[in-house]
Amino acid sequence: MATSRSTKKPVCEDCFFRCNLLCALALDEPCTTFRPDSPEGLRPPQQLRFSFRQERRTRSAWAFPSAQEQAVRHAS
């Protein structure tokens, strides 16, 4: 299911570094350090959220045998 977002392509004029006269590069396209300029200032890029997987098993796939099982194995 693909959702289309109406995001515009980044341009150097919208970069925090360019707007605050901190950019020293003369490129035709945005560089890899592009950060959008915002009234709050420089913000780190949004990172993915960490979500825990639901535990599907109620028992582990392998476990130590119980004391009774060990006694039966070694008795023979």
N, C-alpha and C positions, 0 to 999 in steps of 0.2 A: 504494500500500500504506500505509494509515494504521495507525499503532500507537496504541493508547490508553494513555495514561499516567495513573496515579492521582495526579495532583497536586492539592492542595487550593488553593482560591482564596486569594490573599494577603489578610491582614487587618492592620489597623494594630497590633494587639497583638504581632504577630510581626516588626515592623519594628525594625531596629537603632536607628534614631533615637528611636523611641518607648520602647524598652526601656532606653535609656541617658539618658532625659530630655532629649533634644536636639531633639525635635519641638516646633514652635511652632504647628502647624496644628490646627484643630478641624474635621476633616472626618468624614463618615459612611463614607467608603471610602478605601482606600489611595491616596496621591498618586503622582505619576510618579517621585518620588525614593525609592520603597520599595526597601529592601535587607533581605534576610532576616538576622535576628540569628543569630549562630553563636558558638561558644566561641572561635574564632580571631579574632574581631573583624570589622571591616568589610572585606569583600573586594569587588573590582570584579566586575561582572556577567560571566558567561562569554561569551566572544566566539566567533564562528564560526571554524573551523579553515580555514586556507588550504591548498588542495591544487592542485598543478600538473597541468595537462592533459597527457596524453601527446601527444607530437609525432606527428602522423599522416602528414605529408608528408616525404618524403626530400629533395625539391627544392622550392625556392621557386616560387611561381606565375609570377614574373617575375624575370628575371636579365639582367644585361648580356651582350651577345653576346661570344663569344670573339674573340681577335685575328684568327683566320682568317676568321670570319664577317663581321667588320667590313671586312676587306680585300676580300672577295668583293663585299660591298654597294657599296663605294665605287669598285671597279675598273670597274664598268659605266658 
